[in-house]
Amino acid sequence: MKLYIVLTVCLLGGVFAIKKEVDWYKLKPLEVFPRIPLSPRMSINGPEARITNGEIAVPKQFPYQAGLALYLDGGAAWCGGSLISNRWVLTAAHCTVDANGVDVYLGAWDRTDKKEPSQQIIYVSKKNIHTHKNYSNTTIIDDIALIKLPVAIEFNDYIQPIALPKANGNYQTYAGEQVIASGWGKVSDAAQSATDKLRWIEVPVLENKSCNRWFLGSVKETMICIKTTGGYSTCNGDSGGPLAYNDGAKTYLVGATSFGIGLGIGCEFGWPGVFTRITSYLDWIEKTSGVVNR
């Protein structure tokens, strides 16, 4: 017996309606789950995602974590990102494709605490947002972007870059390996807004072949999946955020939060989370930013 399923994919960043002088943390995300038959399709209202059932991080635990307050026509969105050098932040293309500018949060833990001494908020104009030119909002292929900071930042205990995988041409799939995703997205399907304090989950990587059984062939070799058993998942506000792997000696950026599934029941359902696979874009990253790990 064949089972036919109509999928609903949610791109993982929360969309917010904003007004001038309204604090970001008070805004409620507009939940949008665009429908697709076989391949993901992005809503015209913007991206969707969150860390569900995660642990609260401690300050300095993820010094490479960036928060992104993106300014869009008629609204705004909150996404995540990863600091990869003193000038560049890596995120998802579906976060930046319609952005007119972005506030980049670095060194933040409680993003609502403007007096947090470690937190820096840096505005970046549209001209310094580099979205992959081949990004498709129908197939969500090439879901990667880079943001160039206007000035080089000084590293400290709260702000440090994460290493890219070594550009040696020999890359593992990471299938079965434990990885960590982090972000300020919603903590549960019942939550009404993104969380204030940074959260994280540790989950295993799911091989692409198994992941594709859930997504009917939409997962490509340029993507990497995680298991979300028990409702531990990325799923509004986590888009573009880091998926990190530690080999025992060093922590590497292996993914950027891209999309998950929404069937009207949210991200705690146990459907795999899908990320942009960083090893597939090392040449593009180097060409765009000059950042490379040899």
C-alpha positions, -999 to 999 in steps of 0.1 A, spaced: 0 0 0 14 34 -10 9 63 13 6 98 -3 13 128 19 9 165 12 39 181 29 40 215 45 76 228 49 84 257 73 115 277 67 130 282 101 129 320 110 101 339 127 83 366 109 73 397 129 51 427 122 70 458 135 65 494 141 91 520 149 104 521 184 89 487 192 114 463 210 121 432 190 117 408 219 80 420 224 70 411 189 50 379 182 59 357 153 34 352 125 31 315 120 31 306 84 33 270 71 34 272 32 20 241 15 40 221 -10 33 189 -30 68 175 -33 93 203 -28 95 231 -2 80 265 -10 87 297 10 57 318 20 57 353 6 54 365 42 89 353 50 108 326 68 99 304 98 120 282 129 128 274 166 148 254 192 122 232 208 127 215 242 163 227 243 186 235 272 193 271 282 229 280 273 253 297 297 271 329 288 302 323 266 290 287 257 285 296 220 306 326 213 302 321 176 264 325 178 249 355 161 213 369 162 199 387 132 171 413 133 163 416 95 144 446 81 119 436 54 94 456 34 63 459 57 78 439 85 109 421 99 122 387 108 145 372 135 171 347 124 203 332 136 238 331 122 274 321 128 304 343 131 332 328 109 357 357 110 361 392 124 342 406 94 318 379 83 286 361 95 271 331 78 234 325 77 205 312 55 196 328 21 158 326 30 166 350 59 184 376 38 168 374 3 143 402 9 162 420 36 169 458 33 193 457 62 201 438 94 211 444 131 237 417 139 237 407 176 271 393 188 281 382 223 245 380 233 229 355 257 197 373 268 189 392 236 163 413 254 189 427 279 202 458 262 225 464 292 242 430 288 279 441 288 290 414 264 264 422 237 272 442 206 246 452 180 259 462 146 238 475 118 247 462 83 232 477 51 217 458 22 248 463 1 268 441 25 244 412 25 255 385 1 228 360 -7 237 331 -29 227 340 -64 213 305 -71 190 303 -40 156 290 -49 126 296 -26 108 267 -42 134 239 -37 153 257 -10 186 248 -27 217 270 -21 201 283 11 232 302 23 242 338 27 270 359 41 269 392 59 299 415 59 303 436 91 312 473 85 342 471 107 364 443 121 353 433 155 376 424 184 373 389 198 369 383 235 355 355 257 320 362 245 327 367 208 347 342 189 345 327 153 337 291 146 360 272 123 349 260 89 356 224 79 390 221 64 391 227 27 410 195 18 384 178 -3 379 149 21 346 154 39 326 130 61 289 129 60 287 132 98 259 106 97 254 92 132 276 119 148 263 141 176 259 178 166 247 209 184 222 235 171 215 267 190 193 298 187 167 321 202 137 305 184 105 294 200 109 269 228 77 250 221 48 249 197 26 266 224 50 295 228 37 329 215 71 345 208 108 338 204 127 331 236 149 356 254 178 334 264 199 314 240 191 277 239 206 246 224 201 209 216 225 180 210 212 155 184 225 129 160 229 135 122 205 115 101 219 102 68 204 118 38 189 86 24 168 81 55 160 118 57 146 117 21 120 91 31 104 119 51 108 146 25 100 126 -7 133 133 -24 136 170 -16 168 166 5 199 171 -18 235 163 -12 241 199 -3 219 195 27 224 178 61 196 164 84 192 159 121 170 135 141 144 152 162 132 122 183 115 134 215 106 168 200 142 181 203 144 203 172 151 235 154 120 248 141 106 302 144 137 323 149 165 297 145 169 299 107 205 304 95 218 295 129 247 271 135 249 233 134 282 225 151 304 194 153 333 188 177 358 162 167 374 162 202 399 189 194 380 216 176 344 228 169 334 231 133 304 247 115 288 219 95 253 233 89 231 264 88 195 259 98 173 258 67 139 241 69 117 217 88 82 203 84 48 217 95 17 196 93 -5 219 113 10 203 145 43 221 148 80 212 151 77 188 181 63 161 159 96 144 153 101 153 116 138 157 107 154 192 106 173 201 74 204 223 72 226 237 45 257 215 44 287 238 48 312 215 31 293 219 -1 298 257 -1 334 262 10 345 274 -25 316 299 -25 324 311 10 360 316 1 352 334 -31 327 357 -14 345 364 18 380 351 16 374 330 47 388 295 44 401 268 68 431 249 54 
